[in-house]
Amino acid sequence: MVSSAVLERHRRKGIYSALIAHSIERLSKAGFQLVYSRHCATNNDVIIPKLNAGFIISKMEIDDRYGVLIHLHYYTNSYRRRIMDYRSGQETPDMKIKQVFGLA
């Protein structure tokens, strides 16, 4: 998701959240397994709706041009999401995840 915006007079009406939901649905149907975005860490008007839609913070970056950036991922593939949850320490690995990482 790149360069999306809602005019200030139309904000707080659910338009951006609807755009996120529509984008996720279309991308999922098209076979994409990951939706990725990157934002300035202070851009709460974008970060919060994406977190509410199921995006997760995947990393942070310090850029010489933009400053502190937050990277967000949304996994349309639930198994990849479970692997990310395992890799971040939020989920105990099941047998399938253990096999993927050679732990079983």
Backbone bond lengths (Angstrom), bond angles and torsions (degrees), N, CA, C in turn:
res aa  C-N    CA-C-N  psi(-1)  N-CA   C-N-CA  omega(-1)  CA-C   N-CA-C  phi
1 M - - - 1.447 - - 1.527 107.45 -
2 V 1.311 115.33 117.48 1.456 120.19 -175.88 1.526 109.67 -129.23
3 S 1.306 115.91 135.98 1.467 123.22 170.49 1.524 113.73 54.56
4 S 1.307 116.75 47.93 1.464 119.48 173.03 1.525 108.24 -97.76
5 A 1.317 115.60 147.48 1.466 119.58 -178.54 1.521 109.90 -156.74
6 V 1.313 114.86 156.28 1.463 122.21 174.50 1.527 106.34 -126.61
7 L 1.318 116.11 130.02 1.463 119.49 178.76 1.527 110.09 -55.51
8 E 1.321 115.71 143.74 1.466 120.90 -174.32 1.528 112.71 -54.93
9 R 1.316 118.42 -38.31 1.469 120.44 -177.52 1.540 112.38 -69.54
10 H 1.341 117.04 -14.17 1.463 120.90 179.86 1.522 113.05 -107.33
11 R 1.322 116.72 5.33 1.466 120.27 179.99 1.520 110.79 -74.61
12 R 1.316 114.48 160.38 1.477 124.06 179.70 1.533 111.79 67.79
13 K 1.337 116.08 26.44 1.463 121.39 177.80 1.522 111.60 -117.21
14 G 1.337 117.20 5.12 1.459 121.02 179.52 1.517 114.67 85.38
15 I 1.318 117.30 6.77 1.469 120.74 -177.55 1.527 110.60 -66.29
16 Y 1.331 117.10 -46.70 1.462 119.42 -177.93 1.530 110.84 -66.48
17 S 1.316 116.85 -39.80 1.467 119.78 177.07 1.520 111.19 -62.24
18 A 1.327 116.72 -39.06 1.469 120.41 177.21 1.530 110.50 -66.97
19 L 1.325 117.58 -37.82 1.464 121.45 177.11 1.530 110.39 -62.93
20 I 1.320 116.62 -42.29 1.465 120.92 178.11 1.530 109.85 -61.47
21 A 1.326 117.04 -49.98 1.468 121.43 -178.16 1.531 110.67 -60.19
22 H 1.317 116.54 -43.74 1.467 121.13 179.53 1.532 110.63 -63.55
23 S 1.327 116.34 -43.55 1.466 120.54 179.82 1.518 111.02 -62.57
24 I 1.323 116.90 -45.44 1.466 120.80 179.46 1.517 110.82 -60.91
25 E 1.319 116.69 -43.75 1.465 120.67 -179.76 1.528 111.15 -61.84
26 R 1.316 117.00 -47.34 1.476 120.80 -178.99 1.522 111.73 -66.08
27 L 1.311 116.55 -42.80 1.463 120.01 -179.47 1.520 111.47 -66.99
28 S 1.314 116.57 -38.00 1.464 121.04 177.99 1.527 110.37 -63.93
29 K 1.328 116.55 -46.16 1.467 120.70 178.77 1.524 111.97 -63.57
30 A 1.326 116.82 -29.24 1.463 121.40 179.03 1.524 112.33 -80.58
31 G 1.331 117.10 -4.68 1.453 120.46 176.06 1.514 116.42 98.25
32 F 1.319 116.97 2.13 1.462 119.14 177.25 1.528 109.33 -71.31
33 Q 1.323 116.53 138.28 1.467 120.85 -179.81 1.514 112.78 -101.64
34 L 1.322 117.27 -12.14 1.466 121.35 -176.31 1.524 109.91 -142.40
35 V 1.324 115.58 130.58 1.459 122.09 171.86 1.525 105.07 -111.50
36 Y 1.310 116.17 128.05 1.449 121.97 -171.36 1.517 110.01 -124.42
37 S 1.330 116.38 140.77 1.460 119.56 173.45 1.520 109.50 -148.16
38 R 1.313 115.71 159.42 1.462 122.26 -176.93 1.521 107.61 -139.13
39 H 1.346 115.37 133.08 1.469 119.72 -173.29 1.522 111.08 -143.77
40 C 1.324 115.56 154.62 1.463 119.79 171.10 1.529 108.10 -58.74
41 A 1.314 116.50 140.16 1.460 121.42 -174.16 1.523 113.18 -61.30
42 T 1.315 118.62 -20.67 1.462 122.12 -178.98 1.527 113.26 -94.04
43 N 1.333 117.80 2.77 1.471 121.15 -176.90 1.533 110.49 -85.53
44 N 1.317 115.42 67.55 1.467 121.23 -177.46 1.526 113.20 -62.97
45 D 1.337 117.32 -28.19 1.467 120.04 179.61 1.521 112.22 -62.91
46 V 1.316 117.60 -21.35 1.468 122.42 178.03 1.528 110.78 -104.39
47 I 1.319 116.65 -43.37 1.464 120.75 -175.20 1.523 111.98 -64.05
48 I 1.313 118.39 -46.71 1.473 121.46 -175.89 1.529 111.92 -62.63
49 P 1.339 120.23 -48.77 1.475 118.32 177.51 1.528 112.98 -59.92
50 K 1.323 116.77 -35.49 1.467 118.88 179.25 1.526 111.06 -69.57
51 L 1.322 117.74 -40.14 1.467 119.87 175.70 1.523 110.00 -62.51
52 N 1.326 117.22 -41.75 1.471 121.13 178.15 1.530 111.73 -63.58
53 A 1.341 117.02 -27.78 1.472 121.27 -179.64 1.526 112.23 -83.68
54 G 1.331 117.23 -4.94 1.458 119.67 178.35 1.510 115.47 109.80
55 F 1.325 118.13 1.24 1.451 120.26 173.38 1.522 108.57 -66.77
56 I 1.325 116.47 154.12 1.453 121.10 174.99 1.523 108.95 -124.95
57 I 1.316 115.87 151.47 1.455 120.25 175.00 1.514 106.83 -75.42
58 S 1.326 116.22 120.06 1.459 120.55 -176.58 1.524 112.68 -101.77
59 K 1.326 116.73 -26.36 1.462 119.56 176.02 1.520 109.73 -171.54
60 M 1.329 114.15 169.48 1.458 121.70 174.58 1.523 107.96 -123.43
61 E 1.310 115.18 154.95 1.462 120.70 -177.19 1.522 108.03 -142.13
62 I 1.303 116.30 145.41 1.461 120.68 170.52 1.516 106.44 -110.39
63 D 1.315 115.27 118.76 1.455 122.16 -175.65 1.527 108.78 -112.59
64 D 1.329 116.81 137.76 1.462 119.49 -178.02 1.528 112.48 -67.15
65 R 1.312 116.90 -19.12 1.461 120.31 -178.81 1.528 112.90 -97.42
66 Y 1.347 116.89 -41.62 1.465 121.05 -172.84 1.524 114.24 -107.98
67 G 1.327 117.96 -9.27 1.460 120.41 -179.12 1.520 110.91 85.64
68 V 1.338 116.30 -144.18 1.465 121.41 -178.05 1.522 109.39 -78.32
69 L 1.331 115.36 125.89 1.461 121.72 -179.83 1.515 109.91 -118.90
70 I 1.328 115.53 146.26 1.454 123.44 176.01 1.521 107.72 -109.05
71 H 1.321 116.91 130.34 1.463 122.49 175.85 1.528 107.68 -100.81
72 L 1.304 116.30 130.29 1.461 122.51 -179.96 1.525 109.85 -118.28
73 H 1.327 115.96 140.14 1.462 122.07 176.57 1.523 109.40 -124.66
74 Y 1.315 115.03 141.71 1.461 121.65 169.45 1.519 106.36 -124.97
75 Y 1.315 116.16 122.92 1.463 120.67 -178.72 1.525 109.46 -98.46
76 T 1.318 117.03 115.37 1.463 120.06 174.89 1.524 109.87 -77.07
77 N 1.333 116.22 -20.62 1.458 122.83 176.32 1.530 107.25 -91.71
78 S 1.324 117.32 110.26 1.462 121.38 -174.34 1.525 112.25 -63.14
79 Y 1.325 117.42 -29.21 1.456 119.85 179.09 1.537 110.50 -68.55
80 R 1.326 116.66 -42.73 1.473 119.56 176.25 1.520 110.38 -61.75
81 R 1.319 117.58 -36.29 1.474 120.55 177.21 1.524 110.21 -63.97
82 R 1.330 116.77 -41.92 1.467 120.27 178.50 1.518 110.82 -63.02
83 I 1.337 116.86 -38.56 1.469 119.92 177.14 1.530 110.01 -63.71
84 M 1.322 117.02 -42.38 1.469 119.97 177.88 1.525 110.30 -62.36
85 D 1.332 116.72 -41.03 1.467 119.88 177.38 1.522 110.99 -63.06
86 Y 1.334 117.04 -37.48 1.464 120.60 176.04 1.531 110.39 -65.81
87 R 1.323 116.72 -47.36 1.466 121.12 -177.22 1.523 111.90 -63.77
88 S 1.327 117.83 -26.77 1.471 120.64 179.43 1.523 112.21 -92.41
89 G 1.339 116.90 1.63 1.462 120.69 177.02 1.507 114.93 85.70
90 Q 1.327 118.26 12.18 1.462 121.35 -177.71 1.520 113.32 -94.14
91 E 1.332 117.59 -11.51 1.461 120.22 -177.62 1.525 109.28 -139.18
92 T 1.314 115.31 141.62 1.455 121.32 173.81 1.526 107.90 -79.68
93 P 1.335 117.91 136.56 1.471 118.47 -176.62 1.525 112.24 -70.75
94 D 1.337 115.48 134.38 1.459 120.13 171.93 1.529 107.74 -85.92
95 M 1.316 117.70 -177.23 1.463 121.49 -175.70 1.535 111.14 -60.92
96 K 1.343 117.16 -39.97 1.461 119.96 -178.16 1.536 110.96 -65.07
97 I 1.323 117.35 -43.62 1.452 120.80 178.25 1.534 109.93 -65.06
98 K 1.319 117.11 -40.50 1.465 120.41 177.75 1.525 110.81 -60.01
99 Q 1.330 116.85 -39.33 1.468 120.48 178.34 1.520 111.46 -64.84
100 V 1.324 116.48 -42.13 1.459 120.86 -179.61 1.535 110.46 -59.13
101 F 1.325 117.07 -39.37 1.455 121.50 -176.81 1.531 113.63 -97.87
102 G 1.347 116.25 10.06 1.455 120.43 176.99 1.517 113.46 68.23
103 L 1.316 116.41 30.84 1.464 121.38 -179.54 1.514 112.57 -98.20
104 A 1.327 117.30 -6.78 1.464 120.82 -177.58 1.516 110.80 -114.40
